[in-house]
Amino acid sequence: MLDTIPLGQPTVGDEELEAIREVFASGWLSGAGPTCQRFESRFAEVAGTAHALATSNCGSALHLGLQVLGAGPGDEVIVGDYTFPATGHSVMWTGATPVFADIRPDIWSADPAAVEAAITPRTVGILAVDVFGQPADYDELRQIADRHGLWLMEDAACSAGASYHGRPAGSLADVATFSFHGRKGITAGEGGALTTDDATLAEHARKLHTYGIAPAISREGSTDLPIPTFDEAGYNYRLSDLAAGVMLAQVDRLPTLLENRRRAARWYEERLAPLERVTAPVALDDREHPWQSYVVTLDPELDRGAIAGYLRQHGVQCNFGTYASHVQPVYGFEGELPISADLFGRHLAIPMHANLTEAQVDRVVETLAAAIAQPRG
Ligand SMILES: *Cc1c(COP(=O)(O)O)cnc(C)c1O
């Protein structure tokens, strides 16, 4: 029996354990402490922004970002349709309505023309998604936002280390949000971050992430007794300092992790090229893809369920791509987004992580080829 090749795999080890030991020794384990501060400085460098705020996950960062940008009841926010539904949910949490825009057929992020067509007098902003980490079309989206007086947000959940026209993911919109969930390129199990160049937005998000007051560390070492006042019902959206320690080690690893994923993507591209009825993902020349996932498109006549079953039986983990948001009943969205709906039914994610070997890539592609050659039944 062959070993199973996992779909994804975190890369963690002695460096992360050592980082946790240091946080234990510091005595400050809860969130928004000294280790979070160090991580936030490091991560702002990665994102190329003036400010970074560590959060409990990407969903909380999305919620904070939308709130500080002012989304609320009666507003519409245009959202790239093809994404994990945290994106659409976070708009709902503010009381605003997500209006989904269809996607580019090649890189699956919001089609700028579809975004512009979805604008109404109630639209307040655009929430673009970097699908599987590859940045969306920020030059075009920025022009549309400026033309219509809208703000622009980047769901960069999968994008740590990606770039667009030489600018890092995280710096491509007014506010960006990242995930450090176990399935993302860098991880502390759970976690997230919000990045922005705007000091006022950053400050407001920081206040909301600690129940509506400045985090306790701001009162450390006071010689008097400062007593905060609550004037907004914020949340506990903090990342713990333990997780921030792990994230510091992960940021150190990021260049190597990205290089390994790019190498795996090159192996895949070569080996998939001769295969019929399967299309490899597109990575555009003007942006760096961080390969959070590797997702192939199956021709319409293929039976994805049967292919996935075959792969799993033969020790190759796989999954669908991500979700078409507009068909999820929670949103009550009326309208058809044919490109997103079609790809939701034809995408297949195959193993991608930083520890993938060339032999494993060979086995994945050979198994996929055999699965496709199976008679239908
Ligand atoms: C993973 C993901 C999220 C959610 O991240 P959490 O950290 O689990 O909240 C949001 N958006 C996209 C595009 C994602 O891939």
The ligand as a MOL file (V3000), in Angstrom:
LIG
                    3D

  0  0  0     0  0            999 V3000
M  V30 BEGIN CTAB
M  V30 COUNTS 15 15 0 0 0
M  V30 BEGIN ATOM
M  V30 1 C -9.0140 30.6420 4.0890 0
M  V30 2 C -9.7290 31.8060 3.5430 0
M  V30 3 C -10.4580 32.6850 4.3520 0
M  V30 4 C -10.7390 32.3970 5.8110 0
M  V30 5 O -9.6120 32.4070 6.6040 0
M  V30 6 P -9.7500 32.0680 8.1790 0
M  V30 7 O -8.4070 32.4190 8.7020 0
M  V30 8 O -10.0830 30.6190 8.2810 0
M  V30 9 O -10.8210 32.9460 8.7280 0
M  V30 10 C -10.9930 33.8160 3.7770 0
M  V30 11 N -10.8550 34.0830 2.4690 0
M  V30 12 C -10.1780 33.2550 1.6590 0
M  V30 13 C -10.0080 33.6210 0.2160 0
M  V30 14 C -9.6090 32.0830 2.1570 0
M  V30 15 O -8.9580 31.2530 1.3300 0
M  V30 END ATOM
M  V30 BEGIN BOND
M  V30 1 1 1 2
M  V30 2 1 2 3
M  V30 3 2 2 14
M  V30 4 1 3 4
M  V30 5 2 3 10
M  V30 6 1 4 5
M  V30 7 1 5 6
M  V30 8 2 6 7
M  V30 9 1 6 8
M  V30 10 1 6 9
M  V30 11 1 10 11
M  V30 12 2 11 12
M  V30 13 1 12 13
M  V30 14 1 12 14
M  V30 15 1 14 15
M  V30 END BOND
M  V30 END CTAB
M  END
